[in-house]
Amino acid sequence: MNKPVAGSIASGLVERAKALAPLITAEADEIEQTRRLTPKVVSALIENGLYRSLLPKNIGGFESPPMVFMEMLEEIAKADASTAWCVGQCSVVAMTAAYLDADVAHQVFDKPDDIMAWGAIAHAVQAVPGGYTISARWDFASGSRQANWLGAHVQVLEADGKTRMRPNGTPEILTIVFPMSSATMHDMWNVIGLCGTGTDSYSVENLFVPENFAALRDDFSELREKGPLYGITTYSMFGLGFGAVALGVARATLDAAIDLARKKHSVGIAAMKDNSAVQGLIGRTEAKLRAARAYHFSTASEAWQEILSTGRLSEQCRAAIRLSATYTIHQAAEIVDTAYHMAGATAVFKSNPFERRFRDMHAIAQQIQARDNHFEDVGKMILTNSVIPRGPTM
């Protein structure tokens, strides 16, 4: 397929994702076994521009509306959740380009195969003349095995040893970026689900980071790019994207259960497709999936319309995204559970399309965007008009 061109119609990314589904499906077993996306899959993703959906247009990205990004991930997730997770993670990470110095942003993201990954917030850099120094290790770097750049979210220690603070009294969180060659990777990702994401750890020793290779990501006063996409924080975009991944896994699992029900017969028992209990369960589960998808995508659409009108998300709309992402992931997990149990003993065999999706879905449900306390945060906001926390920087 043709390589993307800056300014191409972003919706074409969804069609590209659909076209790549057979390849990703064929490579899924190897992705699971090696705990990495295969070279064939990575090359196809790069060639078709799927890592660049949220990158600024002036660096060869698409600046896709959130709904396009979400539908693209949903289609990939139907084929393999780990692949979708990596694409989603690295795509949101690329939004950092909107905050970086322009020359640095081009240096990091100019080439089609330029991919950046990062881990969870941890540690502090020491401010020194011209930049920062740090020795540290970070975990949970999804997509890092395809990346050639890494980022890290850190506090800042001034020359006098004091922590640099924001005007609101909280520590300033800086995102630093550096070449993959500056870090040591640690193979740590031995898990039950999303095995192929290669969500490993990385460390640096006495690394110097020039001042212009750092950004106050998600601080709108520091935005260099003015496109409407960048009125959404990366944390909110992670929620929209990972909710879409969950929907893709749920859709594929339920479709597999429907296909099984059409074919499966047991001795002395009516065919599954003729069983009224199975018919009713499929009907209710299908309704649950369609409702969750409609809710999540309509929330994204409303947020996008607000940004196009005002340039920024209101606190109410940001809370709506938080609620939608959390609820959608929880609903998707219930749908996968239903489909898995409906399949009976068939579901436990690795040769059938249930076992891995069951594990992947429950790995998704364990991560930050699915935390139960998000319901409490939004409920508190509804009752007291408070502002929900911005959330961890991931």
Secondary structure, 3 states (H helix, E strand, C coil): CCCCCCCCCCCHHHHHHHHHHHHHHHHHHHHHHHCCCCHHHHHHHHHCCHHHCCCCHHHCCCCCCHHHHHHHHHHHHHHCHHHHHHHHHHHHHHHHHHCCCHHHHHHHHCCCCCCEEECCCCCEEEEECCEEEEEEEEEEECCHHHCCEEEEEEEEECCCCCECECCCCCECCEEEEEEHHHCEEECCCCCCCCHHHCCEEEEEEEEEEEHHHEECCCCHHHCCCCCHHHHCCHHHHHHHHHHHHHHHHHHHHHHHHHHHHHHCCECCECCHHHCHHHHHHHHHHHHHHHHHHHHHHHHHHHHHHHHHHHCCCCHHHHHHHHHHHHHHHHHHHHHHHHHHHHCHHHHHCCCCCCHHHHHHHHHHCCCHHHCCHHHHHHHHHHHHCCCCCCCCCC
